[in-house]
């Protein structure tokens, strides 16, 4: 049953919460009436002064040390996003299916390349993708999913359907941020508010098991693993540090590594460790440069990878699946590798290097979103209807000159979510990044919840943390199933 806001006990300073028929609001179906999953949240918020609640959450963020880069505490909104059990069950199945197909695609791309031979995906994806690492051809072990961790960015269309906007297999971040956001918001709202909400706990332990399970078969009785990081300057160093602490894994930077006789060593304090696995959280991900010579990272990792004495989680070369052109073909990958129909739809994307696709959309580019194929974090994205005339002309000129460098995507008006702004609630755009673990042994699983990101400004459509977006707790209702 929907909850109607009680005028005798309104949200302090909330005023009238605006709803727009052009997009979906996560919490309110119509003015003053919450969607059924939000009944508990609405009631909990009505017992709080929103400004004081926001300050308690901010204080918890400071106590936890939650930050996105040096000196950048993460902004966390106290109003949780809620997903009911039935929708989550369907979403989980679609996420697991998509991760299976994408892992199969990466293994195939570095193996027999059947999907290219049969023309399902154009070979030019391999020939032009900055995420393809030729040196990894023939190195990947089919028994080990190359993308142990996958993060899919989901948005909700105006009809309420969750769609996949982007796939992240190279180095998806944010899972421990989602856990920390729960730690910041839960105590502030009070225990009664989170009744029957699934816990994300268990994800970190399963990640640790998956990292160690990726070790080569010739490792010692207990594989030696480390987190390979850019160090404290990394935007996601909070995550690296927390995972290192909770999984008892050393955090190493490239200048702590050395290689000899096909083995990789890490110098940690006075110890010299021979590594079996590195959990790669490093911005650099190329072993070779455009001319085929080894990069500094390649000089360190390639000998051990080629000898079979080292594995990376996620594997070098998974960036091929992050290519925005690959996203245009993921539904075809699911049909090709799994023989199934996609359970989660992609936001329609267009391969601008394909003459027929280009002809289909070139006349309406000003209605679409244009993305560089190798972009991430929202950088370089042009939302054409919101761009200036000069920006649109520039992008159209770039697409005409170098269509192979861009994709076009249908513009979906992101859903909104009530967010504390000033002394009341206002709608802000949101997306959702859930996380899929695909270990070498055991069943794949989905973290219960994920990281909801929101744009701080009204009508802003870019929600990425790297561009100033904030975060929300994500509540999945119902008893936890086996996929904790």
Secondary structure, 3 states (H helix, E strand, C coil): CCEECCHHHCCCCCCCCCCCCCCCECCEEECCEECHHHHHHHHHHHCCCHHHHHHHHHHHHHHHCCECCCCCECCEEEEEEEECHHHHHHHHHHHHHHHHHHHHHHHHHCCCCHHHHCCCCCCHHHHHCCCCCHHHCCCCCCCCCCCCEEEEEEEECCCCCEEEEEEECCCCCCHHHHHHHHHHHHHHHCHHHHCCECCCCCHHHHHHHHHHHCCCCCCCCCCCEEEEECCCCCCCHHHHHHHHHHHCCEEECHHHEEEECCEEEEEECCEEEEECEEEEECCCCCCECCCCCECHHHHHHHHHHHHCCCEEECCCCCHHHHCHHHHCCHHHHHHHHHCCCCCCCECCEEECCCHHHHHHHHHHHHHCEEEECCCCCCCCCEEHHHCCHHHHHHHHHHHHHCHHHEEEECCCCCCEEEEEECCEEEEEEEEEEEEEECCCCCCCEECCCCEEEECCCCCCCCCCHHHCCEEEEEEEECCCCCCC
